[in-house]
Amino acid sequence: MSLAIKINGQLVDINTKLPTTIDLINPHLLYDLIPESTIKLPNMPYSPRNQKVFGYWDEPTSGGAVPEYLFEYIFGGELIKEGVFALKEASQKNGYIGDTKEEFTKFFGDYQDKLLTEITEFGSLPFSLASIVYNDAYCLPTIVNTTFYADKGSSIGYGGKVNDFVGGQYISSPLVPMFFVKWVIQKIAEITNTTITGDFLDHPAYSKLILFNLRAMDGAGTVTVNQHLPELTVEQFFLELRKLPNLKFNFNPVQKSLEINFWEDDLQQPAVVDWSDKRLIGEIKVPEPNTRIQLGYKLDSADALTKDKPVELSDYITPEYSGQMYSGIAKVISEFSTTLVNSETGLAEVRQEGVTEQFAQLTKKVSPKLLFWHGLQDGYPKALPSWGNYSLYWNGPTGLKANHWSKLEQMRSNQFYLKKEFILNEVDLAKLDFSKKVYLSGVEYLIAQLSGEMPITKPFSVLLVGT
């Protein structure tokens, strides 16, 4: 079988006598990070072709900046892996040597670890009260918050509502624009020169998500976008958002594209790939000690309504299983939370000080929260913790657990690990999809990790998760 490597889309000369070590890790099984798969590319010798492909970086006059390239590893005509290749050494003696990096760690470039609140490239927008929504970017929902100005609100006639709305218009109150998650994601894509698509962005409920905040306009005529966003890095923003509806990220570093879908949709489907005839005899079986899950969020300590953790905002925890002496708990805790609903008005409600120049409150903090935008209802522009059959609360028949975590919880109740060896070919590797299950002798599994060498001369070691 033929081996080919492309660097920035160009074929390079390679030493085909050296094996390529690959260690592929399922990116969907962990929630606080996306683990890195690795591939150890064979030496790329010093040659006129490779000099040109690498921009003559071996020459002293080319400077010392660490160069990074897109690589494609192709075996037998099948694309096995693609990602980022960081060159760390170039010489006539040893050729071109470097490390591959996982797609997510560098996907957003210099913005990966930058706080949303520090990204000035979000720019500014006109502040308009002519409509409850401005240009699909931000909205102005009415929020009950009697303590926006602490105990000083009565001195300036504050009525207890942010973005107060009476008789079809906004009246004197703190005015706070709240940005749509979809708009922010699309803006991040524009700023980082990436493409972001998927079912999440087009979903009838989740496309209406907004980022709650309490930063008042204080009379300004333009909205400085980053002032109204949560204090999360770009990477944290996506990872923490992922935890609520159990999202699945598919990165393509060559096309610089990210597709965001719902992993529960894949888990509900039966396995269509059968590896039964590829297995070797023998395996090691290991139990999963944490067969229960705990789903929760970090509540805003500045909101007095969440001090005693009301039942609506409580975590979901899998009940103890009958007959098991001890079943541990795997936790998924998001930085994003949501609000309560005021029983009298039907509006979202918090009880915390706002961020405003008034009474020197610019240093106040608001933790990340999400709401669904409903538009004008019952005389108010509303944003609430639920929309139709979808809720941002963990519990209940329309909660996050019921909608997005039920299958994973069911799988985890009887989860175990199986380490086996398989005779695989390059087509198996090219079609590998970690989000989908494989079938093996009467049992469905997720692939947790796959390790081996190319060209294929011996079996691959595979860690399976029994579902």
Salt bridges, closest charged atoms under 4 A:
ASP13 OD1 - ARG49 NE 3.00
ASP32 OD1 - LYS243 NZ 2.53
GLU68 OE2 - LYS101 NZ 3.11
GLU68 OE2 - LYS106 NZ 3.93
ASP99 OD1 - LYS88 NZ 3.58
GLU102 OE1 - LYS81 NZ 3.87
GLU103 OE2 - LYS81 NZ 3.52
ASP151 OD1 - LYS152 NZ 3.72
GLU190 OE2 - LYS187 NZ 3.44
ASP202 OD1 - LYS182 NZ 3.83
GLU231 OE1 - LYS365 NZ 3.11
GLU240 OE1 - LYS243 NZ 3.17
ASP266 OD2 - LYS248 NZ 2.68
ASP266 OD1 - LYS436 NZ 2.76
GLU283 OE1 - LYS420 NZ 2.84
GLU288 OE2 - ARG412 NH2 3.73
ASP300 OD2 - LYS369 NZ 2.64
ASP315 OD1 - LYS309 NZ 3.06
GLU335 OE2 - LYS298 NZ 2.90
GLU349 OE2 - ARG351 NH2 3.79
GLU353 OE1 - LYS364 NZ 3.32
ASP378 OD2 - LYS382 NZ 3.07
GLU409 OE1 - LYS401 NZ 3.08
ASP428 OD2 - LYS278 NZ 3.03
GLU444 OE1 - LYS437 NZ 3.46
